[in-house]
Amino acid sequence: MQVKSRHHLRSDAVSELEDALTDGLGVVPDGDAYERVEFEETDWEVVLIDGEPQVAYFDDEPFLTVRGANAYEPDRRVVTVDTGAISFVSDGADVMRPGITEATEDIEPDDLVVIAEETHGKMLAIGRARVNGEEMVGDEGKVVDSLHHVGDDLYEFAG
């Protein structure tokens, strides 16, 4: 991915970003340097925290990247999948009900969510919920659209 521009965030922009992540995910980012990066040929914008791509903007909404989710381990908006779903989710597949073991109750349709695996709690992907958290576990149907996953261009980007 070719970098189009990069600039350091002002303190008020850092505060807004931190507040959004704290309110939405229950995490408090901790860094000394916050730098926003825009790319050529993609709509992704990333915020590097101390040089690591830990936040991305999805439809103008700041949210943790997979790397950020693994660094800060959110306790809100989390969908947990079983071991059988790991390879599919890690390859960018949308999440289906049969692979989900649990989901936090704070999830609403269209919310951004973190997808974690049940055994070690590692974060695998970021997606957009189609249903409420209470409706995620079940026998059939797609419930989360994948937006970013382990191994994609955003995950591989090194500041």
N, C-alpha and C positions, 0 to 999 in steps of 0.2 A: 504494500500500500504506500503510495506516494503522499508525503506530507505536503499539504497546501499552505498551511500557516500554523504557527504556534505562538502563544503569548501567555505570560504569567497572569493569573487572576488577581484582581484587586481584593483587598480584605473584605469588602462588603459582598463580593461575589462568592468568596470562600465561605463566608458566614451563611449565605443563602443555600449554598450547596450542602454544607454540613447540616443545616436545619432540615432540609428536604430528606436527607438520608436518615437522620435521627428520627424524624416523624414517621417516615414510611417503613423503615426497616429495623429501627431500634439499634442502629450502629452509630458510633461516633468516629468519623475518620480522624486520623491523627497524622499530620504531616507538617513539614516545614515549608515545602515548596509545592504550589499547585499551578499546573501549566495546562492550558486548553490547547488541544491539537485538532485541526481540521484536515481532512484528507481529500485528495483528488479522486474523482470518479466514484465516490460513495457519500452517503448522507451521514455516516458516523462522525461524531465528534467525541473525543476522549479527553478525560482529565487525568493527567499524570500526577500522582501524589508521590513526591520524592522520587520521581523518575519512573514509577510503575503505573501502567494503565489500569487504574482501579475503578474509574467511573466512566460511564458512557451515557450519551443522550440518545434515548429511544423516543422518537416522535416528540422531541423537545423536552422530554422528562428525564432528569438525571436519575441514574440507577447504577448499582454496582455492576462491574463486569464479573466474569467468572473468577478472575484473579482477585478482584476486590472482595467478592463474596467469600472466597476462601481465606482471605486475610482478616476479615472482620466478623465472619460467621453471624449473619443476621438471625433474629429469632421471630421475625414477622415476614409474612408473604413467602413462606417456604412450602414447597411441594416435595415430598419424599417419595422416591421410586425404589422398587425392589431390584435385586441383582440382575434379574432377567431383562430389565429395561436399560441398564447402564450402557451397553454398546450402542443401542439405537439412539438414545438421548445424546451420547457423546459424539455421534455422527451427524447430529443436527435434526433428528426426527422430531416431529411433534409428539407430545405426550398423550398417551391413551389411558383411559380409566383403569384397565386391568393391571397396569404396571405401577400404579400409585398405592402406597401403603398408608399415607396420611398427608394431610394438608392443613395449614393453620387456618383457623376460622375467620381471620381478618381479611381473607381474600375475597374481592368482589370481581365481577366480570370486567374485563379490560385492564385490570391491574397488571403491572409488571410483577413477575414472581421469580424466585430463585429455585432451581431444581437441584435437589441433593440426593445422594445415594444413601440407603439406609444403614449399611454396615459400618462405614467409617465417617459418615457425615460430610464427605467431600462434595463440593458444589460442582455440578457438571454443566449447567446451562442456565440461561436467562430466557424467559418466555413471557407471553401475554396470556393471561387466564381468559377462558371462554365462559366459565361458570363460577359460582361461589365456592369457597373452600369446603363447605359442608357437602357439596355435590360432586367433589372430585373423585372420591373412591367409588368404584362400581365395576360393572361387568363389561361395558362397551362404550365406545365413543371417544372422540378427540376432545380433550379439555384444556390443553395448553399449546399455543402456537410457539414454536421455537424461534428465537431471534438471534441468539449468540450462544456458542457452545465451545467446549474444550477442542482445541485444534483448528478453529476457524481463523481467518485473517486477523480479526480483532484480538483473539487470544494469543496469536503468534507475534503480534506487534510488540516491538521492544522500543521504548521511548528513546 
